[in-house]
Amino acid sequence: MTLIEQITTVPLFRGVRREQCEALAAIAVEKTYAKSQNIFLEGADAAGFYVLRSGRVKIYKLSPEGKEQILHVIEPNDTFAEAAVFAGHRFPAHADAMEASKTLFFPRQAFLALIERHPSLALNMLADLSRRLQRFANLIESLSLKEVPGRLAAHLLYLSERQDDRDELVLDLSKVQLASLLGTIPETLSRVLAKMAREGLIEVQEGRKIRLLDRESLEELSTGERRLGTAT
């Protein structure tokens, strides 16, 4: 796949004209990262934004005590750090490669100059950024208003929609990482998974495999219409 073909698969650039894809390819810089390698630090100058071509990247914050809170897991074809670039600010969080990863890096100044020449690019990006904003609004609502069982139920349903078998899924993170994403600790996450299994909502299988047994109850749990035993 050529660089231009890669760019056409990115949701942020969906629908752009051929000459615009060529202009994007001209300023893109291919970068690779090893597992656990830092991509950028919170507070560093937002010199550009990224498209993940392969691998996975976590965006996270660190508390003063060093506790990690994962904000988002970036999957292939996702973009990240674009908001900070447009605002001309510093990166608001850290980014690390969770596994060997390849990215396309778009330098800020070159990209802004490109938008000045091709304003329709900005319209495409506004639509995608609006969807991203809605996703983060849902995350904030989940972390602030839902209990851990509701957060976990919502995540399991989200994963099931993204994987081929909607009733049998594979957790995409370790328990430590998933607990961080859901704003809890691994011990609480394990207890909630066990309670879900005892109540017949899921079946925890070998490795990270989980089978959804009662999708309706999981949806009720995710919206707060149902409570899971005495989970905290």
N, C-alpha and C positions, 0 to 999 in steps of 0.2 A: 504494500500500500504506500503510495507516494505521500509526501507531506501535505500536499493540497487535498488529497483524498481523506487523510486523517482529519484535517480541519473541518471538512464538510460533515463529519459524523458527530461533531461537538454540538450539543444542544444550544449553547450560547451563540453559535454562528449558523444555526439552521436557517436556510432560506437565503443566505447571502449570495450575491452574484459571483460568477467565476473570477472576474477581475479583482473582486474584493478578497476572495480566497487566496489568489496569487499574491496580493499585497500583504495579507496576513502571514503567508508562508515566508515572505521575504524578511520579515522581522522576527520570526519565531526562532528560539534557541533551544535545541534539544539538550536536556540535562538528565542524568541518571543518579540515583541515590541507593545506597546499600540499606539493608534492613536496620532500623533504629537510627539512621542518620538524620540529623536535623536539617530541615529545609529552610526555615527562617525562625527567628526568635521574636517573642513579643517585644514591642518597642523599637524594633529595627526599622529602618527606612523602607517604606513600601515601594521598592524600585520596580516592581512589575507584578504580573499575576501569572497563574499557572493553569495548564490543562493536564490532567493526569492521563497518560496513555496506557500504562499498565501498572499493576501493583495496587497498594492501598496506602492512604495517608490519613493520619489522625490530626485534627485540629483541637487544641486543648489549652486550658489555663492551668496555672499553678498557684495554689494558695501560699501565703507567707510561710506556712509550715511545710510546704513542699507537696501537699496533696494534689493529685492530678484530677481534673474534671474534663473529660472528653466532651467537646461540643458537637463534633461532627466527624463522621468517617467518610472520606472522599473515595469514591469508586471510579474506575476508568471512564473517561469522557466527561467527568465532572470538572468544573473550573473551581479555583479557590484563590482567595486574596484579592479578587477583583474590586470589591467594595472599597477597601483601603486605598487601592491605586487611584480610583476615580476621585476619592475625597482628598487625595494628596496627603494622607496621614501615615502614621507608622502602623505596622502590623499589630492588631489588637490581641493576638494570641500566638501560641507556638504551633509549628507544624513539623511532624516527624514522619518518615517513611515507616510503615508497619511491616513492610516486606520490600524486597528489591523492587524499585519503582522507576518508571521512565516518565518524564514530563516534557511539555513544551512550555517554555518561558517567554512571555511577551513583555518586553521592557516598557515601562510606563510612558516615557516621553515619546518613543517611536509609535506606540499605540494611540496616544492622544492625538498625535499629528495625523495618523491614519484616519481617525474619526473625523477630524476637521475636513479631510478630503472626501470622506464617504460617510455623511451624516446618517444614512440609513442603517449603518452598523449599530449605532446607538439605540435605535428602535428595537432591533432584535435583542439587544442586551437588556433593555429595560423590561421586556416581557419575562426573560429568564430570571432576572434579579428579583422581580416581583414574586415569582414562584418561590425563589429561595427565601425571601423575606417571610412569606407565609409559613414555610417549613420551620423557620427559626421561631416564629411566633407560636407555633404549635408546640415546639420544644420547650419554650419558656412556660407555657401554660401547663404542660405535663409535669415539669419539674417543680413548679410552684403550687399546683392545685391537686394533682393526683398523688395517691399513695403508691408505694412501690409496686404492688400487684397490678394496678391499673397501668403504670408505665410499662411494665414487662409485657402485659397482655397486648398493649398497643404495638410494642416493638415486634412481638411474635407475629401479629397480624400483618404488619408492614413487611416483614421478611417473607411471609407466605405469599404475598402478592408479587414479590420480585423473583421468586424461584419457580421452577417448572411445576413441581408438585405442590399444590396449594395446601395440602394437609400434612405433608412431611417435609420438614425443613432442616437445614443445617445452620447452627449458630455461627455467625460470621466473625465473632470475637471470642476471646478467652473470657472466663468468668470475671477475672479481674478487670478487663477492659470493658466488658458489658456493664458491670456494676458501676464503673466510673461514668459511662455514658448515661446510665439511668439515675445517677446521683445517689447511689447507695454504697454498701460495702459487700464484698463477696459472700460473707456469712449470711447476710439478710437475703441476698439473691438466691442462695442455695435453699434457704428455708421456704421462700416463696415458690420456687420451682417444685419442691417436695409437696407443698400444700396444694398446688395446682394439680399435681399428679394424683394425690389422695382424693381430691374432689372430682376426679374424672374429666378434667378439662384438657389435660395433655398426657402424653406418655413419653417419658425421658428414655431414650434408647442409647445404644452404644456410642461412645464418643460425644460429639456435639449434636447428634440427631435428636429432633423432637417431633413427635407426631401430634397434630392438633385433633382432639377427639370431640370437642364441643365448641365450635366456632361461635355460636350464638352467645354462649355464656362468656366467652372471652371478649366479645364485642361489648357486652353489658359491663364487664369488669373494666374495660378500657375507658368507657364513658362515665363510670361512677354509678351506674344503675345497679350494680351488684358489688358486694364486698366478699372478699376471700377470707373466710374464717376470722381469725384474729390477727392476720398478718399486719406487720408494721412497716 
